[in-house]
Amino acid sequence: MLDLAKFINESRLLVDSELDRSVPAADIEPVRLHEAIRWSLFAGGKRFRPALLFAVGYAFGAVAEDLVRTAAAIELIHTFSLIHDDLPAMDDDDLRRGRLTCHKKYGDATAILAGDALQTIAFKSLADDDRLSFETRTRLISMIAGASGSPLGMVAGQQLDLEAEGHSIEFDQLQRIHLRKTGALIAASAAAGAIIGGADNVQVECVEHYAIKLGLLFQITDDLIDITQTTETLGKTAGKDVNAQKATYPGHFGTERSRELASETADDARRFLDELAVDTALLKELVDHIEKRTF
């Protein structure tokens, strides 16, 4: 039987080591900026996107050394998005991962610059990864940039999310928000692992479909957790989405239907894995893990 917890921990150790190497030390000028970067980057995140990238890459025969810089780059981008999302002009959060958000500790201006720097470090890391061919690096940079920005990526999703606050929206609008805000970078993480592992285009597309469903599942369970867990358990302010009148699955469907939708989405993800002629046991374990998570 697979030890998913061990795999996730090993993935975290690999990517944390690469992240430590990638970002400037806290005592390098400007010190305040680099302290802020490290405060947010090493706050104890789940490292779910890197773990997914490793799991897909391993399924297609890639080795950790070829995967780790891309995994770290995606985590850098994810952290940049969290820093900016927490700002007063956006979600206005005081807590992230059980401690003060970057802007609460270092101020709004430094938090903005920390997020900006993380994004640039991520793309430099991708460009400089000489373990991968020039063609592969170019493909990864283009794909991850698209998943991070607009019109179909994370930044666009955040804008749509802000515009939906306080409004009653249709289901297709809710899906559009979360396919971009959460799903796009998760799908890119999975696709990156497949690309580095040498998957053909049909296989990469199948992996992307799996990961899109996984991303939606992650968002549905995240929405449910926000209304069922405490601030102490979550490490961030519980009930924040409800108070801000965010567009969420429980807000649209109610709690019970959202749980049913999570189960249906998990089943859809598993069906895409059944189309792949590689060992997908670990990827199915990740589906189970996300479906059952409570924080």
C-alpha positions in Angstrom: 0.0 0.0 0.0 1.3 3.5 -0.9 2.4 5.7 1.9 1.1 9.0 0.6 2.1 10.9 3.7 5.7 9.8 3.3 5.7 10.8 -0.4 4.3 14.2 0.3 6.9 14.8 3.1 9.7 13.7 0.8 8.4 16.0 -2.0 8.3 18.8 0.5 11.8 18.3 1.6 13.1 18.2 -2.0 11.3 21.4 -3.0 12.1 23.2 0.3 15.8 22.6 -0.3 15.5 23.9 -3.9 13.5 27.0 -2.6 16.2 27.7 0.0 18.8 27.7 -2.8 16.7 29.7 -5.2 15.8 32.8 -3.1 18.3 35.2 -1.6 19.4 34.7 2.0 17.7 36.9 4.6 20.9 38.8 5.3 21.4 40.0 1.7 20.4 43.5 0.9 17.7 44.6 0.8 17.3 42.6 4.0 13.7 43.6 4.7 12.5 42.4 1.3 14.3 39.0 1.6 13.1 38.5 5.1 9.5 39.0 3.9 10.0 36.6 1.0 11.3 33.9 3.3 8.6 34.6 6.0 5.9 33.7 3.4 7.8 31.0 1.5 8.8 29.0 4.5 5.6 29.3 6.6 4.8 25.6 6.5 2.7 25.3 3.3 1.3 22.0 2.1 3.4 22.0 -1.1 0.5 20.3 -2.9 1.3 21.6 -6.4 5.0 20.4 -6.2 3.8 17.0 -4.8 1.4 16.7 -7.8 4.1 17.6 -10.2 6.4 14.9 -8.7 3.7 12.3 -8.7 2.9 12.8 -12.4 6.6 13.0 -13.3 7.4 9.8 -11.5 4.4 8.1 -13.3 6.1 8.9 -16.6 9.6 7.9 -15.5 11.1 11.3 -14.7 13.7 11.6 -11.9 13.5 14.0 -9.0 16.5 16.0 -10.2 14.7 16.9 -13.5 11.5 17.8 -11.7 12.6 19.8 -8.7 13.3 23.2 -10.2 10.0 23.4 -12.0 8.2 22.2 -8.8 10.0 25.0 -6.8 9.1 27.6 -9.5 5.4 26.7 -9.3 5.6 27.0 -5.5 7.2 30.4 -5.8 4.4 31.6 -8.1 1.8 30.1 -5.7 3.3 32.0 -2.8 3.4 35.2 -4.7 -0.3 34.9 -5.3 -1.0 34.2 -1.6 0.9 37.3 -0.6 -1.0 39.5 -3.0 -4.4 37.9 -2.3 -4.0 38.6 1.4 -3.4 42.3 0.9 -6.0 44.8 2.2 -7.0 45.7 -1.4 -7.8 42.1 -2.1 -8.9 39.6 0.6 -7.6 41.6 3.5 -6.4 38.6 5.6 -4.4 38.9 8.8 -3.4 35.2 9.1 -1.8 32.8 6.7 -0.6 29.3 7.7 -1.0 30.1 11.4 0.9 33.4 11.5 0.8 37.0 10.4 0.4 37.5 6.7 3.3 39.2 4.9 1.7 42.6 4.8 0.8 42.5 8.5 4.4 41.8 9.4 6.3 43.8 6.8 3.8 46.4 5.5 1.8 46.6 2.3 4.6 48.0 0.1 7.2 45.3 1.1 4.6 42.6 0.6 3.8 43.8 -2.9 7.5 43.8 -3.7 8.0 40.3 -2.2 5.3 38.9 -4.4 6.8 40.6 -7.4 10.2 39.2 -6.7 8.9 35.7 -6.2 7.3 35.7 -9.6 10.5 36.9 -11.3 12.7 34.4 -9.4 10.3 31.6 -10.5 10.7 32.4 -14.2 14.4 32.9 -13.9 14.7 29.5 -12.3 12.7 27.9 -15.1 14.8 29.6 -17.8 18.1 28.6 -16.1 17.3 24.9 -15.6 20.0 23.3 -17.8 18.9 19.8 -16.9 16.0 20.3 -19.3 16.3 21.0 -23.1 15.8 24.5 -24.4 12.5 23.4 -26.1 11.2 21.9 -22.8 12.0 25.0 -20.8 10.3 27.2 -23.4 7.2 25.1 -23.3 7.1 25.1 -19.5 7.6 28.8 -19.2 4.8 29.5 -21.7 2.4 27.1 -20.1 3.1 28.2 -16.5 2.9 31.9 -17.5 -0.5 31.3 -19.1 -1.7 29.5 -16.0 -0.5 32.3 -13.8 -1.8 35.3 -15.6 -4.7 36.3 -17.9 -7.1 35.7 -19.6 -7.3 32.0 -18.5 -5.0 31.9 -15.5 -4.8 32.6 -11.8 -4.7 36.4 -12.0 -7.9 36.5 -14.2 -9.6 34.2 -11.7 -8.8 36.5 -8.8 -10.2 39.4 -10.7 -13.4 37.5 -11.5 -13.6 36.4 -7.8 -13.4 40.1 -6.7 -16.1 41.1 -9.1 -18.4 38.3 -7.9 -18.3 39.4 -4.2 -21.7 40.2 -2.9 -23.5 39.1 -6.1 -25.6 36.0 -6.9 -23.9 34.3 -9.8 -24.7 31.3 -12.0 -22.9 27.9 -11.7 -21.0 28.4 -15.0 -19.6 31.7 -13.6 -18.6 30.0 -10.4 -16.8 27.3 -12.4 -15.1 30.0 -14.6 -13.7 31.7 -11.5 -12.3 28.5 -9.9 -11.0 27.0 -13.1 -8.8 30.0 -13.4 -8.1 31.0 -9.8 -7.3 27.5 -8.4 -7.5 25.0 -11.3 -5.1 26.6 -13.8 -1.9 26.4 -11.8 -2.8 22.9 -10.5 -3.4 21.7 -14.1 -0.1 23.3 -15.1 1.7 21.5 -12.3 0.5 18.2 -13.4 1.1 18.9 -17.1 4.7 20.0 -16.3 5.4 16.7 -14.6 4.1 14.8 -17.7 6.1 17.0 -20.1 9.3 16.6 -18.2 8.6 12.8 -18.1 8.4 12.7 -21.9 4.6 12.1 -22.2 3.1 12.6 -25.6 0.5 15.3 -26.3 -2.4 13.0 -25.9 -1.1 11.9 -22.5 -0.4 15.4 -21.4 -4.0 16.4 -22.3 -5.4 13.5 -20.3 -3.3 14.5 -17.3 -4.5 18.1 -17.7 -8.1 17.0 -17.6 -7.4 14.9 -14.5 -5.8 17.9 -12.8 -8.5 20.3 -13.8 -11.0 18.0 -11.9 -8.5 17.7 -9.1 -8.3 21.5 -8.9 -12.0 21.9 -8.8 -12.1 19.2 -6.1 -9.5 21.1 -4.1 -11.6 24.3 -4.3 -14.8 22.6 -3.3 -13.2 21.0 -0.3 -11.5 24.3 0.5 -14.8 26.1 0.5 -16.3 23.4 2.8 -13.4 23.6 5.2 -13.8 27.4 5.4 -17.3 27.0 6.9 -16.7 23.8 9.0 -13.3 24.4 10.7 -11.9 26.9 13.2 -9.3 29.5 12.7 -6.9 27.6 14.9 -7.3 24.5 12.8 -7.0 26.3 9.5 -4.2 28.6 10.3 -6.2 31.4 8.6 -9.4 33.3 9.4 -12.3 30.8 9.3 -15.5 32.0 7.7 -13.7 34.7 5.8 -15.3 33.7 2.5 -18.8 33.9 3.9 -18.2 37.2 5.6 -16.8 38.7 2.4 -19.8 37.3 0.4 -17.4 35.3 -1.8 -18.6 33.1 -4.6 -18.3 29.6 -3.1 -19.7 26.1 -3.7 -21.5 25.9 -0.4 -22.9 29.4 -0.9 -24.3 28.3 -4.3 -25.3 24.8 -3.6 -25.4 24.4 0.2 -23.2 22.1 2.3 -24.7 18.7 1.4 -24.9 19.2 -2.3 -21.3 20.6 -2.3 -20.1 17.4 -0.6 -21.9 15.3 -3.3 -20.3 17.5 -6.0 -16.9 16.9 -4.4 -17.5 13.1 -4.7 -18.7 13.4 -8.3 -15.7 15.5 -9.2 -13.3 13.0 -7.6 -14.8 10.2 -9.6 -14.4 12.3 -12.8 -10.7 12.7 -12.0 -10.2 9.0 -11.4 -11.8 8.2 -14.8 -9.3 10.4 -16.6 -6.5 8.4 -14.9 -8.0 5.2 -16.2 -7.2 6.3 -19.7 -3.4 6.5 -19.0 -1.3 3.4 -19.6 1.1 4.2 -16.7 1.0 3.5 -13.0 -1.5 6.0 -11.6 -1.9 4.6 -8.1 -0.2 7.6 -6.5 -2.3 10.0 -8.5 -5.5 8.2 -7.3 -4.2 8.5 -3.8 -3.9 12.2 -4.2 -7.6 12.4 -5.3 -8.6 10.5 -2.2 -6.5 12.7 0.0 -8.0 15.9 -1.4 -11.5 14.6 -1.2 -11.1 13.6 2.5 -9.0 16.5 3.7 -10.3 18.5 6.7 -7.8 21.4 6.7 
